[in-house]
Amino acid sequence: MATQILIVDVSEESLGAVSQALSGKGYEISAKSGLTVDEVLAISPEVLITEATPSDLSCCGLITQLRSRPETESPLKILVIVHGGALERARALDLGANDVISFPFDATEFAARIRTQFRDREPEEELQAMLKDAVQKERYAGIAVESLSEGIGKRRAWLIAAISVLGVVAVLASFISLISLRHTSKETLQLRAQIAQLNYGVGQQGDLLRREEQARDSLSAESRSAVGTRESLQAQSKSLRMKMASAEGADFNSLQKQLKDTENQLNLLESEGRIAETVVRDYGPSVCLLHVVVEFLDQASGKPIRVVVDSLGKPQVDKNGMVQLDTEGSGPPLRADIFGTGFLANREGVLLTNHHVVEPWWKNDDMQQLIAHGASAYVLTYEAYFPGRSQGIPAKLGQIATDADVATLKLESPPPHTAVLSLDGRSSATVTGDPVVLMGYPTGIEGILARAGSDVAEKIAGGSQDVDQIMVQLAEQKLIRPTTTQGHIGDVLKSEIVYDAATTSGGSGGPLFNRDGKVIGINFAILNGFGGSNLAVPARYASELLK
């Protein structure tokens, strides 16, 4: 069956160039205009080609809605044609495009870019087959656990997803395959979690420093990209001015128009940069890093699930590298260190964040499987770390919204003398295309260590400290401060704001500001397969909760 390519909302000139580039290549090509998301999904193309021009940015809404629709089962590839340079291409990628090309383009290059969209199709198909097999094998997990209960009385083994210091990492499929169908107690006892490898000394130092280095590389790349965009526009402006000096007539008018567009983009960058600077200065001290410690109980006995240790206090690890767990013994409790973002919502010390931050197991498939196998999760402590403070502030659970991913925490001691963030839930405060500023703590402590530098990271995390000790040192050295990213609103839906300011795990609960410095949303999700784009809960849900 021929690969189906759908071309939507492109100009006649671009359509002609695309048709010429793909002619005779064996693709089934159709061109449409004005299609809705549902109509695109009904056609079910493998590649969607669309165009963004200064006069028509309708493609932005189409892309954001396509990426946010859960029924998009197949990995739809999107290629965007833009009229401009690096800045336009960067924004299209941030909106979720798989690839971007500037018009006019070379036909051979365009055809090659289309071919690259199918390079990972075979591995994806293999992965889908593996996951389907894993789901079938998962049925045997419960049988194996029950076998253990029958074989050794009240002692139980747990099939538990690994949880990193950043949150939950899905590894069930990776070690479900270790389950033997013979169901003997010895083999079932090997169903152990890998979580303690991070939280109790087995490989923690090396893994944390490695992730810190990756985070530092990512931060450097983002910084270079931002600087590169500005420098590219400045160089383009200089080049156009030089060409205009010797141009005449129509050529001069064309160059003048290009220069005006370039200068407008530079002015826009400068304006948005000033907005971000103001937001950071005024509200950065009010955005805190939340450290949530989760522990687990055996539902049947009510006893804590513990890490099995040897006589020297080191976790016992089987030949497969899995740390052993039990409800007996003197080993430390199994725990997960979850990181998120919160911000000061009133002078009484109420913090706003996400439901899934205050209850990390809420709507979390990995923890739900853990619970389904007999574990019970609960929060041991909440700690809020504000920039500039030498220690964290304990907090307790406040309220949880029933209709949105929003919750509150209440500080147990007086809040810092910083600004209270103002919410603006009006529809007029959130406009598609407007600039936004996002604050938060993406990648948790790895991001903080990355900004501190490799020497500081080695000194703080290179020893034998656990997560609590690392947090104490980061606070004492006043290294905790939020990351700020900029972007634009891609779409405003009934219960979500789609925007392209980058973030990742740990950024959940971060405030999303508009150009007026008002919080219009609370970051809560990263769209799967949607590079650099996220979802925020509109501020009105938080306002209702605070009432």
C-alpha positions as CSV (number, residue, x, y, z in Angstrom):
1,M,0.0,0.0,0.0
2,A,1.4,3.4,-1.0
3,T,2.3,5.9,1.7
4,Q,-0.4,8.5,2.1
5,I,0.6,12.1,2.2
6,L,-1.9,14.9,3.0
7,I,-1.2,18.5,2.0
8,V,-3.3,21.0,3.9
9,D,-3.6,24.8,3.5
10,V,-0.5,25.5,1.4
11,S,-0.3,28.2,-1.3
12,E,-0.5,27.4,-5.0
13,E,3.2,28.2,-5.4
14,S,4.2,25.9,-2.6
15,L,1.8,23.2,-3.8
16,G,3.4,23.2,-7.2
17,A,6.9,22.9,-5.7
18,V,5.8,20.0,-3.4
19,S,4.1,18.2,-6.2
20,Q,7.2,18.5,-8.4
21,A,9.5,17.2,-5.6
22,L,7.3,14.2,-4.8
23,S,6.2,13.3,-8.3
24,G,6.9,9.7,-9.3
25,K,8.1,8.7,-5.9
26,G,5.3,6.2,-5.2
27,Y,3.3,8.3,-2.7
28,E,-0.5,8.7,-2.6
29,I,-0.8,12.5,-2.4
30,S,-4.0,14.5,-1.8
31,A,-4.3,18.3,-1.3
32,K,-7.0,19.9,0.8
33,S,-7.8,23.2,2.5
34,G,-9.7,24.2,5.5
35,L,-9.8,20.7,7.1
36,T,-10.8,20.3,10.7
37,V,-8.8,18.1,13.1
38,D,-11.5,15.4,12.9
39,E,-11.4,15.5,9.1
40,V,-7.6,15.1,9.1
41,L,-7.8,12.1,11.5
42,A,-10.5,10.5,9.3
43,I,-8.1,10.6,6.3
44,S,-5.4,9.1,8.6
45,P,-2.3,10.2,6.6
46,E,1.2,9.1,7.5
47,V,2.6,12.5,6.6
48,L,0.9,15.9,6.9
49,I,2.5,18.8,5.0
50,T,1.2,22.3,5.9
51,E,2.5,25.9,5.6
52,A,3.0,28.8,7.9
53,T,3.1,32.3,6.4
54,P,3.1,35.7,8.1
55,S,-0.4,36.3,6.9
56,D,-1.9,32.9,7.8
57,L,-0.9,31.0,11.0
58,S,-3.9,28.7,11.0
59,C,-1.5,25.8,10.8
60,C,-0.4,26.5,14.4
61,G,-3.8,25.7,15.8
62,L,-4.1,22.6,13.6
63,I,-0.8,21.2,14.7
64,T,-1.4,21.8,18.4
65,Q,-4.9,20.2,18.3
66,L,-3.6,17.2,16.3
67,R,-0.8,16.6,18.9
68,S,-3.2,16.9,21.8
69,R,-5.7,14.4,20.5
70,P,-5.4,11.0,22.2
71,E,-7.1,9.3,19.3
72,T,-4.2,10.0,17.0
73,E,-3.1,6.4,17.3
74,S,-0.5,6.3,14.5
75,P,2.6,8.4,14.7
76,L,1.6,11.1,12.4
77,K,4.6,13.0,10.9
78,I,4.2,16.7,10.2
79,L,6.4,18.7,7.9
80,V,5.9,22.5,7.9
81,I,6.9,24.9,5.1
82,V,7.8,28.3,6.4
83,H,8.7,31.7,4.8
84,G,11.7,32.9,6.8
85,G,14.8,31.7,8.5
86,A,16.0,30.2,11.7
87,L,13.5,31.9,14.0
88,E,10.5,30.7,11.9
89,R,11.9,27.2,11.7
90,A,12.5,27.0,15.4
91,R,9.0,28.1,16.3
92,A,7.5,25.5,13.9
93,L,9.6,22.8,15.6
94,D,8.4,24.0,19.0
95,L,4.8,23.7,17.9
96,G,5.4,20.0,17.3
97,A,6.5,19.7,13.7
98,N,8.8,16.7,12.9
99,D,10.6,18.7,10.3
100,V,10.6,22.2,8.8
101,I,11.9,23.6,5.5
102,S,12.1,27.2,4.3
103,F,10.5,28.2,1.0
104,P,11.8,28.3,-1.7
105,F,13.4,24.8,-1.3
106,D,15.3,22.4,-3.5
107,A,13.2,19.6,-4.8
108,T,15.8,16.9,-4.1
109,E,16.2,18.0,-0.5
110,F,12.5,18.2,0.1
111,A,12.0,14.6,-1.2
112,A,14.9,13.5,1.1
113,R,13.3,15.1,4.1
114,I,10.0,13.2,3.4
115,R,12.0,9.9,3.2
116,T,13.6,10.5,6.6
117,Q,10.1,10.5,8.2
118,F,9.9,6.8,7.6
119,R,13.3,5.7,8.9
120,D,12.0,4.9,12.3
121,R,8.8,3.3,11.2
122,E,10.2,-0.3,11.3
123,P,11.6,0.1,14.8
124,E,8.3,1.6,16.0
125,E,6.4,-1.4,14.6
126,E,8.8,-3.7,16.3
127,L,8.3,-1.8,19.6
128,Q,4.6,-2.0,19.3
129,A,4.9,-5.8,18.9
130,M,7.1,-6.0,21.9
131,L,4.7,-3.9,24.0
132,K,1.8,-6.1,23.0
133,D,3.7,-9.1,24.0
134,A,4.6,-7.4,27.4
135,V,0.9,-6.7,28.0
136,Q,0.1,-10.4,27.5
137,K,3.0,-11.4,29.8
138,E,1.8,-8.9,32.5
139,R,-1.1,-11.3,33.2
140,Y,1.4,-13.7,34.6
141,A,2.8,-11.2,37.0
142,G,-0.2,-11.5,39.3
143,I,-0.1,-15.3,39.1
144,A,3.6,-15.1,40.1
145,V,2.9,-12.8,43.1
146,E,0.1,-15.0,44.3
147,S,2.3,-18.0,44.0
148,L,4.8,-16.3,46.3
149,S,2.1,-15.7,48.9
150,E,1.1,-19.3,48.9
151,G,4.7,-20.5,49.0
152,I,6.1,-18.5,51.9
153,G,3.0,-17.7,54.0
154,K,2.6,-14.0,54.9
155,R,5.8,-12.8,53.3
156,R,5.1,-11.3,49.8
157,A,7.2,-10.2,46.8
158,W,6.2,-7.2,44.8
159,L,6.4,-6.3,41.2
160,I,7.2,-2.6,41.5
161,A,8.0,0.0,38.9
162,A,11.4,1.7,39.2
163,I,11.1,5.3,40.5
164,S,13.9,7.7,39.9
165,V,14.7,10.8,41.9
166,L,12.8,12.7,39.3
167,G,9.6,10.6,39.3
168,V,8.2,7.4,38.0
169,V,10.0,5.5,35.2
170,A,8.1,2.8,33.5
171,V,10.2,-0.4,33.6
172,L,7.5,-3.0,34.1
173,A,7.8,-4.4,30.6
174,S,11.5,-4.7,31.0
175,F,11.4,-7.1,33.9
176,I,8.0,-8.8,33.4
177,S,10.0,-10.9,30.9
178,L,12.0,-12.2,33.8
179,I,8.9,-14.0,35.2
180,S,9.1,-17.8,34.8
181,L,5.9,-19.6,33.9
182,R,6.9,-22.4,36.3
183,H,5.7,-20.3,39.2
184,T,8.2,-21.6,41.8
185,S,8.9,-19.5,44.9
186,K,12.6,-19.2,44.1
187,E,11.9,-17.7,40.7
188,T,9.1,-15.5,41.9
189,L,11.3,-14.0,44.6
190,Q,13.4,-12.5,41.8
191,L,10.5,-10.1,41.0
192,R,12.2,-7.1,42.8
193,A,12.2,-3.4,42.1
194,Q,15.2,-1.4,40.9
195,I,14.2,1.7,42.7
196,A,16.7,1.3,45.6
197,Q,19.6,1.4,43.2
198,L,19.0,5.2,43.1
199,N,17.7,5.9,46.6
200,Y,19.9,3.7,48.7
201,G,23.4,3.9,47.3
202,V,23.6,1.3,44.5
203,G,24.8,3.4,41.5
204,Q,23.2,6.6,42.8
205,Q,26.2,8.8,42.6
206,G,27.2,7.9,39.1
207,D,23.6,8.0,37.8
208,L,22.9,11.4,39.3
209,L,26.1,12.9,38.1
210,R,25.5,11.5,34.6
211,R,22.0,12.9,34.5
212,E,23.4,16.2,35.8
213,E,25.9,16.3,32.9
214,Q,23.1,15.6,30.4
215,A,21.0,18.4,31.9
216,R,23.9,20.8,31.6
217,D,24.4,19.9,28.0
218,S,20.7,20.5,27.3
219,L,20.9,23.9,29.0
220,S,23.9,24.8,27.0
221,A,22.2,23.8,23.8
222,E,19.1,25.9,24.6
223,S,21.3,28.9,25.4
224,R,23.2,28.5,22.1
225,S,19.9,28.2,20.2
226,A,18.5,31.4,21.7
227,V,21.7,33.3,21.1
228,G,22.0,31.8,17.6
229,T,18.5,33.0,16.6
230,R,19.3,36.6,17.6
231,E,22.7,36.6,15.9
232,S,21.2,35.1,12.8
233,L,18.6,37.9,12.6
234,Q,21.3,40.6,13.2
235,A,23.5,39.1,10.5
236,Q,20.5,39.0,8.1
237,S,19.8,42.6,8.9
238,K,23.3,43.7,8.2
239,S,23.5,41.7,4.9
240,L,20.2,43.2,3.7
241,R,21.4,46.8,4.4
242,M,24.6,46.1,2.4
243,K,22.6,44.8,-0.5
244,M,20.2,47.8,-0.4
245,A,23.1,50.1,-0.8
246,S,23.6,49.0,-4.4
247,A,20.1,47.9,-5.3
248,E,17.5,49.8,-7.4
249,G,13.9,49.7,-8.3
250,A,12.0,46.5,-7.6
251,D,15.0,44.8,-6.0
252,F,15.4,47.7,-3.6
253,N,11.7,47.5,-2.6
254,S,11.9,43.8,-2.0
255,L,15.1,44.1,0.1
256,Q,13.4,46.9,2.1
257,K,10.4,44.7,2.8
258,Q,12.7,41.8,4.0
259,L,14.7,44.2,6.2
260,K,11.5,45.5,7.8
261,D,10.4,42.0,8.5
262,T,13.8,41.1,10.0
263,E,13.8,44.3,12.2
264,N,10.3,43.5,13.4
265,Q,11.4,40.0,14.5
266,L,14.4,41.5,16.3
267,N,12.2,44.1,18.1
268,L,9.8,41.3,19.0
269,L,12.6,39.3,20.5
270,E,13.9,42.3,22.5
271,S,10.4,43.1,23.7
272,E,9.6,39.6,24.9
273,G,13.1,39.4,26.5
274,R,12.2,42.5,28.6
275,I,8.9,40.9,29.7
276,A,10.8,37.8,30.8
277,E,13.3,39.9,32.8
278,T,10.5,41.7,34.6
279,V,8.7,38.5,35.5
280,V,11.9,36.8,36.8
281,R,12.9,39.8,38.9
282,D,9.5,40.3,40.5
283,Y,8.2,36.7,40.9
284,G,11.1,34.3,40.7
285,P,11.6,34.3,44.5
286,S,8.0,33.2,44.9
287,V,8.4,30.0,42.8
288,C,9.5,27.0,44.9
289,L,10.9,23.5,44.3
290,L,8.7,20.9,45.9
291,H,10.3,17.7,47.3
292,V,7.7,15.0,47.9
293,V,8.7,11.8,49.6
294,V,6.5,8.8,49.0
295,E,6.7,5.5,50.8
296,F,4.8,2.2,50.4
297,L,2.9,-0.2,52.6
298,D,1.8,-3.9,52.1
299,Q,-2.0,-3.6,51.8
300,A,-2.4,-7.1,53.3
301,S,-0.3,-6.6,56.5
302,G,-0.1,-2.8,56.7
303,K,3.7,-3.1,57.1
304,P,6.1,-0.9,55.3
305,I,7.8,-2.4,52.3
306,R,11.5,-2.4,53.0
307,V,14.8,-2.8,51.1
308,V,16.5,-6.0,52.0
309,V,20.1,-5.3,53.2
310,D,23.1,-7.4,54.2
311,S,25.1,-7.3,57.4
312,L,26.9,-4.2,56.2
313,G,23.7,-2.4,55.5
314,K,24.0,-2.6,51.7
315,P,21.0,-3.5,49.6
316,Q,20.9,-7.1,48.4
317,V,20.9,-7.3,44.7
318,D,20.2,-10.4,42.6
319,K,22.0,-11.5,39.5
320,N,19.7,-9.4,37.4
321,G,20.6,-6.2,39.3
322,M,17.2,-6.0,41.1
323,V,17.2,-4.8,44.7
324,Q,15.2,-7.2,46.9
325,L,12.2,-6.0,48.9
326,D,10.3,-7.4,51.8
327,T,8.0,-6.4,54.7
328,E,10.4,-8.0,57.3
329,G,13.9,-7.0,58.4
330,S,15.6,-3.8,59.4
331,G,16.3,-2.4,56.0
332,P,15.2,1.2,55.1
333,P,11.7,1.7,53.8
334,L,11.2,1.8,50.0
335,R,10.7,5.4,49.0
336,A,10.4,7.6,46.0
337,D,11.7,11.2,45.8
338,I,9.4,13.2,43.5
339,F,10.1,16.8,42.4
340,G,7.7,19.4,41.2
341,T,7.1,23.1,41.2
342,G,4.8,25.3,43.4
343,F,4.2,29.0,43.8
344,L,3.0,31.4,46.6
345,A,-0.7,32.1,46.1
346,N,-1.6,34.1,49.2
347,R,0.0,35.7,52.2
348,E,-1.2,32.9,54.5
349,G,1.3,30.5,52.9
350,V,-0.9,28.6,50.5
351,L,1.0,27.1,47.5
352,L,-0.5,26.2,44.2
353,T,0.7,23.2,42.3
354,N,-0.7,20.0,40.5
355,H,-2.8,17.2,41.9
356,H,-0.3,14.7,40.4
357,V,2.5,16.4,42.4
358,V,0.8,16.2,45.8
359,E,-0.4,12.7,45.1
360,P,2.1,11.3,42.6
361,W,0.2,8.0,42.1
362,W,-2.9,9.9,40.8
363,K,-3.5,8.9,37.2
364,N,0.0,7.4,37.1
365,D,-0.1,4.1,35.2
366,D,3.2,2.9,36.7
367,M,2.2,3.5,40.3
368,Q,-1.3,2.2,39.7
369,Q,0.3,-1.1,38.6
370,L,2.3,-1.1,41.8
371,I,-0.9,-0.6,43.8
372,A,-2.7,-3.3,41.8
373,H,0.0,-5.7,43.0
374,G,-0.7,-5.1,46.6
375,A,1.2,-1.9,47.5
376,S,-0.3,1.2,49.1
377,A,1.4,4.6,48.5
378,Y,1.3,7.5,50.8
379,V,3.2,10.8,51.2
380,L,5.6,10.9,54.0
381,T,6.7,14.6,53.7
382,Y,6.3,17.7,51.6
383,E,9.1,20.2,51.6
384,A,9.1,23.6,49.8
385,Y,12.5,25.2,48.9
386,F,12.3,28.9,47.9
387,P,15.2,30.7,46.1
388,G,17.5,32.5,48.5
389,R,16.5,30.5,51.6
390,S,19.0,28.3,53.4
391,Q,16.4,25.6,54.3
392,G,13.2,24.1,53.2
393,I,9.8,24.8,54.7
394,P,7.6,21.8,55.6
395,A,4.1,21.8,54.2
396,K,0.9,19.8,54.5
397,L,-1.8,18.9,52.0
398,G,-4.5,21.5,51.4
399,Q,-7.2,21.0,48.9
400,I,-7.4,19.1,45.6
401,A,-9.6,20.1,42.7
402,T,-12.1,17.6,41.4
403,D,-12.3,19.0,37.9
404,A,-8.6,19.8,37.0
405,D,-5.1,18.8,37.8
406,V,-4.7,21.5,40.5
407,A,-4.0,21.3,44.3
408,T,-2.8,23.4,47.2
409,L,-0.3,22.9,49.9
410,K,-0.1,24.9,53.2
411,L,3.3,25.9,54.5
412,E,3.7,25.0,58.2
413,S,5.7,28.1,59.0
414,P,5.4,31.7,57.8
415,P,6.0,32.1,54.0
416,P,9.0,34.1,52.7
417,H,8.6,37.9,52.3
418,T,8.2,37.6,48.5
419,A,5.4,38.7,46.1
420,V,2.2,36.8,46.0
421,L,1.5,35.7,42.4
422,S,-1.7,37.1,40.9
423,L,-4.1,34.9,38.9
424,D,-6.0,36.1,35.8
425,G,-8.6,33.6,34.7
426,R,-10.3,35.9,32.2
427,S,-10.6,34.6,28.7
428,S,-9.2,37.9,27.4
429,A,-6.0,37.3,29.4
430,T,-5.1,34.2,27.3
431,V,-4.8,34.9,23.5
432,T,-3.4,32.6,20.9
433,G,-0.1,33.8,19.6
434,D,0.7,35.9,22.6
435,P,4.1,35.5,24.4
436,V,4.3,33.6,27.6
437,V,6.9,33.1,30.3
438,L,7.1,29.8,32.3
439,M,8.9,29.2,35.5
440,G,9.7,25.9,37.2
441,Y,12.3,23.3,38.1
442,P,12.5,21.0,35.1
443,T,14.6,17.9,35.7
444,G,14.5,18.6,39.5
445,I,17.9,18.5,41.3
446,E,19.7,17.5,38.1
447,G,18.8,20.9,36.5
448,I,19.9,22.8,39.6
449,L,23.3,20.9,39.7
450,A,23.7,21.5,36.0
451,R,23.4,25.3,36.4
452,A,25.7,25.2,39.4
453,G,28.6,23.7,37.3
454,S,30.4,20.4,37.2
455,D,32.7,21.2,40.1
456,V,29.9,22.1,42.5
457,A,27.8,19.1,41.3
458,E,30.7,16.7,42.0
459,K,31.2,18.2,45.5
460,I,27.6,18.0,46.4
461,A,26.4,14.8,44.7
462,G,29.7,13.0,44.3
463,G,29.9,11.7,47.9
464,S,27.6,9.2,49.6
465,Q,24.8,11.7,50.4
466,D,21.2,10.7,50.0
467,V,18.6,12.9,48.4
468,D,17.7,14.7,51.7
469,Q,21.4,15.6,52.2
470,I,21.8,16.9,48.7
471,M,18.7,19.1,49.2
472,V,20.1,20.5,52.4
473,Q,23.4,21.4,50.7
474,L,21.7,23.0,47.7
475,A,19.6,25.1,50.0
476,E,22.5,26.1,52.3
477,Q,24.5,27.2,49.3
478,K,21.4,29.0,47.9
479,L,21.6,27.3,44.6
480,I,17.9,26.6,44.3
481,R,16.3,29.0,41.8
482,P,13.7,28.3,39.0
483,T,14.4,28.0,35.3
484,T,12.7,30.5,33.0
485,T,11.7,29.7,29.4
486,Q,9.8,31.8,26.9
487,G,7.3,30.8,24.2
488,H,3.9,31.6,22.7
489,I,0.4,30.3,23.2
490,G,-0.4,27.8,20.4
491,D,-4.1,27.3,21.3
492,V,-6.7,28.0,24.0
493,L,-9.0,25.1,24.6
494,K,-11.8,24.8,27.1
495,S,-9.8,23.2,29.9
496,E,-6.2,23.6,28.6
497,I,-3.8,26.1,27.3
498,V,-1.3,24.8,24.7
499,Y,2.0,26.7,24.6
500,D,5.6,26.1,23.5
501,A,7.8,27.3,26.4
502,A,10.0,24.3,27.0
503,T,9.9,22.2,30.2
504,T,10.1,18.6,31.3
505,S,9.6,16.4,34.4
506,G,9.9,18.5,37.6
507,G,8.3,21.5,35.9
508,S,4.8,20.4,36.8
509,G,3.0,23.0,38.8
510,G,5.0,25.9,37.4
511,P,3.2,29.3,36.8
512,L,2.6,30.4,33.2
513,F,2.7,34.2,32.9
514,N,1.3,36.4,30.2
515,R,2.8,39.7,29.0
516,D,1.2,41.5,32.0
517,G,3.0,39.4,34.6
518,K,-0.3,37.6,35.6
519,V,-0.5,33.8,36.0
520,I,-2.9,32.5,33.3
521,G,-2.1,28.9,33.8
522,I,-0.4,26.1,35.8
523,N,1.8,23.8,33.8
524,F,0.7,20.2,34.1
525,A,1.6,18.0,31.1
526,I,4.0,17.6,28.2
527,L,2.3,16.5,25.0
528,N,3.6,13.1,24.0
529,G,5.7,13.3,20.8
530,F,5.2,17.1,20.8
531,G,8.6,18.6,21.0
532,G,8.9,21.5,23.4
533,S,5.2,22.0,23.9
534,N,3.0,21.7,27.0
535,L,-0.4,22.0,28.5
536,A,-1.4,24.3,31.4
537,V,-4.6,24.3,33.5
538,P,-6.3,27.7,33.0
539,A,-6.0,30.0,36.1
540,R,-9.8,30.0,36.7
541,Y,-9.6,26.5,38.1
542,A,-7.0,27.6,40.6
543,S,-9.0,30.7,41.5
544,E,-12.1,28.5,42.3
545,L,-10.0,26.2,44.4
546,L,-8.6,29.1,46.5
547,K,-12.1,30.3,47.2
